[in-house]
């Protein structure tokens, strides 16, 4: 008699292979890079709150979206959403995007989005941005909100106030800065895995490191395609688009900002988004890309007058068990940027981003 529990029967081997083929891949493997970071950051955020309450050392991760972009901190995605989205992608055959799409496919593109990003790039190149020293901190104030999915439905949370002070020292750091959210202040420390500290780079984009990036758009795009973390089942075009989005809104050299926008224009699938709004309702010029595999659209919002970065948002583009098409997952609004000498300081001179809603 064959041992059914060990699967020595060829018939049962075939059955198990067929079941494995039909079942969706494990969530941890198919989870989009940005949404994995959101889930990880939410977990660490709760750990920080618990440890801060007990007056012990808070431990945080160092995600790509300018260390602490609101979309990463917001509880916009849970493991259950990842399972549902991954299953849907299997049933729908995925998004058809090659995992190794070459960036040069759109190098000579004359789409409307290229013209719009060209204007945004020109404005960024002309913007008077202060130089940040290695011993200083970049200050940012923003509004953010996200959807909590732990109940099985997308429940939009309140609009939160957030301030961050990000250290600019180039070497690997254990103390990365501070975050203040709704009046509570927590330290930003290196990730669990960074035992030697977090170095400057995509995961901790300092002003100096950003200034070291190629300013030729094609060279910069090639760099990002080569360095953006890979995730199984994740299209490279979408991953690089989100990687560029992780760098927006921070303090960077004007030439770097200009090159990033020109590089984004070369990514296939990037389109204008005329109805884009940020977390506080400011309507502006939108740049978007759809992650068709997971049914999520990511939008960047820019001021229609001076082309400054206002914020971003992500929402469902198809009906799921968590909500209907258009359900908001996360949004942010950039309000102020500045440079200070110490974490926790208020900047004497700061860049104020237009705050009145535009219609």
C-alpha positions in Angstrom: 0.0 0.0 0.0 1.3 3.5 -0.9 1.9 6.0 1.9 -0.5 8.8 1.2 1.0 11.1 3.7 4.4 11.1 2.1 3.1 11.2 -1.4 5.1 8.3 -2.8 2.3 7.4 -5.3 2.8 9.0 -8.7 -0.9 9.6 -8.9 -0.8 11.7 -5.7 2.3 13.5 -6.8 0.4 14.5 -9.9 -2.6 15.6 -7.8 -0.4 17.7 -5.5 1.4 19.4 -8.5 -2.0 20.3 -10.0 -3.2 21.8 -6.8 0.0 23.7 -6.4 -0.4 25.1 -9.9 -4.0 26.2 -9.2 -3.4 27.9 -5.9 -2.1 31.5 -5.8 1.5 32.0 -4.9 2.3 32.8 -1.2 1.6 36.4 -0.4 5.1 37.2 0.7 6.5 36.3 -2.7 4.0 38.1 -4.9 3.5 41.2 -2.7 4.3 44.5 -4.5 7.5 46.1 -3.2 5.8 49.3 -2.0 2.9 47.5 -0.3 5.3 45.1 1.4 7.1 48.2 2.8 3.8 49.6 4.0 2.9 46.4 5.9 6.4 46.2 7.4 6.4 49.8 8.4 2.9 49.5 10.0 4.1 46.6 12.1 7.2 48.5 13.2 5.2 51.6 13.9 3.1 49.6 16.5 6.3 48.2 18.0 7.7 51.7 18.3 4.5 53.0 20.1 4.5 50.1 22.5 8.2 50.5 23.3 8.0 54.2 23.6 5.1 53.8 26.1 7.5 51.7 28.2 10.2 54.2 27.8 12.5 51.8 25.9 14.3 52.1 22.7 12.1 52.4 19.6 13.1 50.3 16.6 12.1 51.3 13.1 12.8 50.3 9.6 14.4 52.4 6.9 12.1 52.1 3.8 12.7 53.6 0.5 10.1 56.3 0.4 12.3 59.1 1.8 12.7 56.8 4.9 9.2 57.7 6.2 6.9 58.6 3.4 3.3 58.7 4.7 2.2 56.0 2.2 4.6 53.6 3.8 3.5 54.5 7.3 -0.2 54.4 6.6 -2.0 51.1 7.3 -3.0 50.9 3.7 -2.2 47.2 3.1 -2.5 44.0 5.2 -1.4 40.5 4.5 -4.9 39.6 3.6 -5.0 42.2 0.9 -1.8 40.8 -0.6 -3.4 37.3 -0.7 -6.5 38.6 -2.4 -4.6 40.7 -4.9 -2.1 37.9 -5.7 -5.0 35.4 -6.2 -6.7 37.9 -8.5 -3.6 38.3 -10.5 -3.3 34.5 -11.0 -6.9 34.2 -12.1 -6.6 37.2 -14.4 -3.3 36.1 -15.9 -1.2 38.9 -14.5 -0.5 42.3 -16.1 1.5 41.0 -19.0 4.4 43.3 -18.1 7.8 41.8 -18.6 9.9 41.4 -15.5 12.9 42.9 -17.3 11.4 45.7 -19.4 14.1 47.7 -21.0 13.9 51.4 -20.2 15.0 52.4 -23.7 11.6 51.3 -25.1 10.2 54.8 -24.4 13.4 56.8 -24.9 12.1 58.7 -27.9 8.5 58.9 -26.6 6.5 62.1 -27.5 3.4 61.2 -25.4 1.6 64.0 -23.6 3.0 62.8 -20.3 6.6 63.3 -21.7 5.7 67.0 -22.4 4.2 67.4 -19.0 7.1 65.9 -17.2 9.4 68.0 -19.3 7.8 71.1 -17.9 7.9 69.8 -14.4 11.6 68.9 -15.0 12.4 72.4 -16.3 10.8 74.0 -13.2 12.7 71.7 -10.9 16.0 72.6 -12.5 15.3 76.3 -11.9 14.1 75.9 -8.3 16.3 77.5 -5.7 17.0 74.7 -3.3 19.4 75.2 -0.3 22.5 73.0 -0.1 22.3 70.6 2.9 25.4 69.9 4.9 26.2 66.4 6.1 25.8 67.4 9.8 22.3 68.8 9.2 18.8 67.4 9.1 16.1 67.7 6.4 12.8 68.7 8.0 9.4 67.9 6.4 5.8 68.5 7.5 3.0 66.7 5.8 -0.6 65.4 6.1 -1.3 61.7 5.5 -4.0 59.2 5.8 -4.5 55.5 5.0 -7.0 52.7 4.9 -7.0 50.1 7.5 -7.8 46.7 6.0 -7.6 44.4 9.0 -11.4 44.1 9.1 -11.6 42.8 5.6 -12.9 46.1 4.3 -11.0 49.3 3.5 -11.7 51.7 6.4 -10.2 55.1 5.8 -8.4 56.5 8.8 -8.2 60.1 10.0 -5.9 62.7 8.5 -2.7 62.8 10.5 -0.1 65.5 11.0 3.5 64.3 10.6 6.9 66.0 11.0 10.2 64.3 10.2 13.9 65.2 10.8 16.1 63.0 8.6 19.9 62.9 9.3 22.2 63.6 6.3 25.5 62.0 7.4 26.8 59.9 4.6 28.2 56.9 6.6 26.0 54.0 7.9 23.9 55.3 10.8 22.0 53.7 13.7 20.1 56.9 14.6 18.4 58.2 11.5 16.4 61.0 12.9 13.0 61.7 14.5 9.3 61.5 13.6 6.5 63.4 15.3 3.0 62.2 14.6 -0.1 63.9 16.1 2.1 65.3 18.9 4.0 62.1 19.8 7.7 62.0 19.0 9.6 58.8 18.3 13.2 58.0 17.2 14.0 56.7 13.8 16.6 53.9 14.1 18.2 51.6 11.6 16.4 48.4 10.4 16.8 45.2 12.3 19.0 43.8 9.5 21.3 46.8 9.4 23.5 45.8 12.3 26.3 48.1 11.0 23.8 50.9 10.5 21.9 52.1 7.4 24.1 53.6 4.7 23.1 56.5 2.4 21.4 55.1 -0.8 17.9 54.3 -2.1 16.8 53.3 1.4 18.2 56.5 3.0 18.5 59.1 0.2 20.6 61.9 1.7 21.2 65.2 -0.1 24.8 64.3 -0.9 23.9 60.8 -2.2 21.1 62.3 -4.4 23.7 64.7 -5.8 25.9 61.8 -6.7 23.3 60.2 -9.0 23.7 60.6 -12.8 21.9 63.7 -14.2 21.6 62.2 -17.7 18.1 60.8 -17.7 19.0 57.6 -19.6 22.0 56.9 -17.4 19.8 57.6 -14.3 17.1 55.3 -15.5 19.6 52.5 -16.2 20.9 53.0 -12.7 17.5 52.7 -11.2 16.5 49.6 -13.2 19.7 48.0 -12.0 19.5 49.0 -8.4 15.7 48.9 -7.6 15.1 45.8 -5.5 13.6 42.8 -7.4 10.4 41.1 -6.2 9.2 37.9 -7.8 6.1 38.5 -9.9 6.7 42.3 -9.8 7.0 44.2 -13.1 10.2 46.2 -13.3 8.5 49.3 -14.9 6.1 49.6 -12.0 8.9 49.0 -9.4 11.1 51.7 -10.9 8.2 54.2 -11.1 7.5 53.6 -7.4 11.2 53.9 -6.6 11.3 57.3 -8.3 8.1 58.3 -6.4 9.9 57.3 -3.1 12.4 60.1 -3.7 10.0 62.9 -4.6 9.1 65.5 -2.0 12.5 65.6 -0.3 15.3 68.1 -0.4 17.6 67.4 -3.4 19.9 69.2 -5.8 17.8 70.8 -8.7 19.7 68.9 -11.4 18.9 65.6 -9.7 15.2 66.4 -9.4 15.1 67.5 -13.1 16.7 64.2 -14.2 14.3 62.1 -12.1 11.3 63.6 -13.9 12.8 63.1 -17.3 13.7 59.5 -16.4 10.1 58.9 -15.3 8.9 60.1 -18.6 10.8 57.2 -20.3 9.0 54.5 -18.3 6.3 52.7 -20.4 2.8 53.0 -19.0 3.2 56.4 -17.3 0.3 58.7 -18.1 -1.2 62.1 -17.1 -3.9 62.0 -14.4 -6.2 65.0 -14.8 -8.2 64.4 -11.7 -5.3 63.9 -9.3 -5.7 65.3 -5.7 -3.6 65.0 -2.7 -4.6 64.2 0.9 -6.0 67.7 1.7 -7.9 68.0 -1.6 -5.4 70.1 -3.6 -6.1 69.3 -7.2 -3.1 69.5 -9.5 -1.3 68.1 -12.5 -1.2 64.4 -12.1 1.3 61.7 -13.2 0.2 58.1 -12.7 0.9 54.5 -13.5 -1.4 51.5 -13.0 -0.2 48.3 -11.4 -2.7 46.2 -13.4 -1.6 43.0 -11.7 -2.8 44.2 -8.3 -5.4 46.7 -9.5 -3.8 49.7 -7.8 -3.1 53.2 -9.3 -0.3 55.4 -7.9 -0.5 59.1 -8.7 1.9 62.0 -8.1 0.3 65.5 -7.8 2.0 68.7 -8.8 1.0 72.3 -8.4 -0.5 73.6 -11.7 1.2 77.0 -11.4 4.8 76.4 -10.2 5.0 72.6 -10.8 6.1 71.9 -7.2 5.4 68.4 -5.8 2.2 68.5 -3.7 1.8 64.8 -2.7 0.6 61.5 -3.9 -2.2 58.9 -3.5 -3.0 55.3 -4.3 -6.4 53.7 -4.8 -8.1 50.6 -6.3 -8.7 50.5 -10.0 -10.9 47.4 -9.8 -13.5 46.0 -7.4 -12.2 43.7 -4.7 -13.5 42.3 -1.5 -11.9 45.4 0.2 -13.7 48.0 -1.7 -15.0 49.3 -5.0 -13.0 50.8 -7.8 -11.8 54.2 -6.6 -11.4 53.1 -2.9 -8.5 55.2 -1.4 -5.6 53.2 0.0 -3.3 56.0 1.0 -2.7 59.7 0.4 -0.3 62.4 1.5 0.1 66.2 1.2 3.5 67.9 1.5 3.2 71.1 3.4 6.7 72.4 4.3 10.4 71.6 3.8 13.4 73.0 5.6 16.9 72.4 6.9 17.9 72.4 10.5 21.0 71.8 12.6 19.4 69.5 15.2 16.6 66.9 15.1 13.5 68.4 16.7 14.2 72.0 15.7 11.8 74.1 13.8 13.4 75.6 10.7 13.8 79.4 10.6 13.4 79.4 6.9 11.2 76.8 5.2 9.7 76.2 1.8 5.9 76.4 2.1 4.1 74.4 -0.4 0.8 75.9 -1.6 -1.9 74.8 0.9 -5.2 76.1 -0.5 -7.2 73.5 -2.3 -7.4 74.1 -6.1 -10.4 73.2 -8.1 
